[in-house]
């Protein structure tokens, strides 16, 4: 919603007071486009129909990635008219594709709203209000809690299919909520004082609690088996083809060893900073279709196709996060 410069709260500007577009616009009120970990709202400052500056409002993107995006993109539109800024083509920052695309798409939404205005507008929304994704996140919380508790007490094949569909549709495509290395880093760097207004973070915290606390009570890999949207999608695809490829025990052992070695290599890259950007290519972000890179969409599609013929291939033979959870639960060590 637009905030008119020098206009008191809830005051309406009459046509006689019309002037070139001026004021600020907060894209939170326009349904901020989601990045990797959550919404990426912006505040756009305009005077005399020209963009003065753009600032990023609080978000839960990984700071290392988003700081690069801010430095590279936020000044691209400075000094341009609304029309020029709307027509400007801006490329995403390499290695931070999701955050970049979300920022650019939010900027375009704000510019479109500004372009539709002829005069200063009214103040109709406070910047400190919670995320506009409240309804979606509440639905996500309900689905996450269902997947977290119901399988503990009731096991039913039909229910499991329904729950997996909900995991994919609501947690995956609607909320874009999956645990990943990127989301974990976002949580570790999160400003907890703003938690009450950050619904996406609350949903991620619920998922993290399930992944960490449930195994303490003997429910190993509960998140991976019952909650994870990408794991649910693979299992649903596998149900469509009753005949699967038969993997020998030797092949399974080799693939398992490969997964462990891959995890060790990726951890080395993460700790040394040699290739920190690999966390930007986890297939979980493919659920956020509007901001996912082509490479991630292709990677996710490959594993979805494989899941028709091999049971949960990404979960069993690749997933770095799954390996981390197994190690934290002690199950990976016991298998060695």
GIUR-V953248 format. One record per backbone hydrogen bond with DSSP energy under -0.5 kcal/mol. NH is the residue of the N-H (numbers start at 0). CO is the residue of the C=O. E is the energy in kcal/mol with one decimal. If there is no record, write none. Layout:
NH:CO:E, NH:CO:E
This chain:
2:23:-4.2, 3:1:-0.6, 3:120:-0.6, 6:3:-1.3, 9:122:-0.8, 10:7:-2.1, 16:13:-1.6, 17:14:-1.7, 22:45:-3.0, 23:2:-2.6, 24:43:-1.8, 25:0:-1.9, 26:24:-0.6, 26:41:-2.6, 28:25:-1.4, 29:26:-1.7, 30:27:-1.1, 34:37:-3.4, 39:32:-1.5, 42:54:-2.6, 43:24:-2.6, 44:42:-0.5, 44:52:-2.8, 45:22:-3.2, 46:49:-2.4, 48:20:-3.2, 49:46:-1.8, 50:79:-3.0, 51:44:-2.6, 51:49:-0.6, 52:44:-1.1, 54:42:-2.4, 56:40:-2.1, 64:61:-0.7, 65:61:-2.9, 66:62:-2.8, 67:63:-0.8, 68:64:-1.8, 69:65:-2.8, 70:66:-2.2, 71:67:-1.9, 72:68:-2.5, 73:68:-0.5, 73:69:-1.5, 75:72:-2.3, 77:74:-0.7, 78:50:-3.1, 79:76:-1.9, 81:48:-1.5, 84:80:-3.1, 85:81:-2.1, 86:82:-1.3, 87:83:-0.8, 87:84:-0.6, 89:87:-0.6, 95:92:-2.1, 99:95:-2.2, 100:96:-2.8, 101:97:-2.3, 102:98:-2.3, 103:99:-2.7, 104:100:-2.8, 105:101:-2.3, 106:102:-2.2, 107:103:-2.1, 108:104:-2.0, 109:105:-2.4, 110:106:-2.6, 111:107:-2.3, 112:108:-2.1, 113:109:-2.4, 114:110:-2.7, 115:111:-1.0, 116:113:-1.6, 123:121:-0.7, 128:125:-1.6, 130:196:-1.4, 133:130:-0.8, 136:132:-2.7, 137:133:-2.5, 138:134:-2.1, 139:135:-2.3, 140:136:-2.8, 141:137:-2.2, 142:138:-2.3, 143:139:-2.8, 144:140:-2.5, 145:141:-2.2, 146:142:-2.5, 147:143:-1.5, 148:144:-2.1, 149:145:-1.7, 150:145:-0.5, 151:148:-1.4, 152:148:-0.7, 152:149:-1.6, 153:149:-2.4, 155:153:-0.6, 159:155:-2.6, 160:156:-1.9, 161:157:-2.2, 162:158:-3.1, 163:159:-2.4, 164:160:-2.3, 165:161:-2.2, 166:162:-2.6, 167:163:-2.3, 168:164:-2.9, 169:165:-2.7, 170:165:-1.1, 171:166:-1.9, 172:167:-2.5, 173:168:-1.5, 174:169:-2.6, 175:171:-1.3, 176:170:-3.4, 177:175:-0.8, 183:179:-2.2, 184:180:-2.3, 185:181:-1.9, 186:182:-2.1, 187:183:-2.2, 188:184:-1.6, 189:186:-1.0, 191:189:-1.1, 193:190:-2.0, 194:191:-1.5, 196:193:-1.3, 197:194:-1.8, 198:196:-0.8, 201:197:-1.5, 202:198:-2.0, 203:199:-2.1, 204:200:-2.4, 205:201:-1.8, 206:202:-2.0, 207:203:-2.5, 208:204:-2.6, 209:205:-2.1, 210:206:-2.2, 211:207:-2.0, 212:208:-3.3, 213:208:-0.7, 213:209:-0.9, 215:212:-1.3, 216:212:-0.5, 216:213:-2.0, 217:214:-1.7, 218:213:-1.7, 219:217:-1.3, 221:218:-1.3, 224:220:-2.5, 225:221:-2.4, 226:221:-0.6, 226:222:-2.0, 227:222:-2.8, 231:227:-2.4, 232:228:-2.3, 233:229:-2.0, 234:230:-2.1, 235:231:-2.5, 236:232:-2.2, 237:233:-2.2, 238:234:-1.5, 239:235:-0.6, 239:236:-1.2, 240:237:-1.0, 241:239:-0.5, 243:241:-0.6, 244:308:-3.0, 246:244:-0.7, 251:247:-2.4, 252:248:-2.2, 253:249:-2.2, 254:250:-2.6, 255:251:-2.3, 256:252:-2.3, 257:253:-2.2, 258:254:-2.1, 259:255:-2.0, 260:256:-2.4, 261:257:-2.7, 262:258:-2.4, 263:259:-2.3, 264:260:-2.4, 265:261:-2.7, 266:262:-2.5, 267:263:-1.9, 268:264:-2.2, 269:265:-2.1, 270:266:-2.8, 271:267:-2.2, 272:268:-1.2, 273:268:-0.5, 274:268:-0.9, 275:272:-0.6, 277:274:-1.3, 278:275:-1.3, 279:276:-2.2, 280:277:-2.0, 281:278:-0.8, 284:281:-1.3, 285:282:-1.8, 286:283:-1.6, 287:284:-1.4, 288:286:-1.8, 290:287:-1.6, 291:287:-1.3, 296:292:-2.2, 297:293:-2.4, 298:294:-2.4, 299:295:-2.9, 300:296:-2.3, 301:297:-2.3, 302:298:-1.7, 303:299:-2.1, 304:300:-2.5, 305:301:-2.4, 306:302:-1.7, 307:304:-1.4, 308:305:-1.7, 309:305:-2.2, 312:309:-0.8, 315:311:-2.3, 316:312:-2.3, 317:313:-1.8, 318:313:-2.9, 322:318:-1.7, 323:319:-2.2, 324:320:-2.5, 325:321:-2.3, 326:322:-2.4, 327:323:-2.3, 328:324:-1.6, 329:325:-0.9, 329:326:-0.6, 330:325:-1.2, 331:325:-1.2, 333:329:-1.6, 334:330:-1.1, 335:331:-0.6, 335:332:-0.9
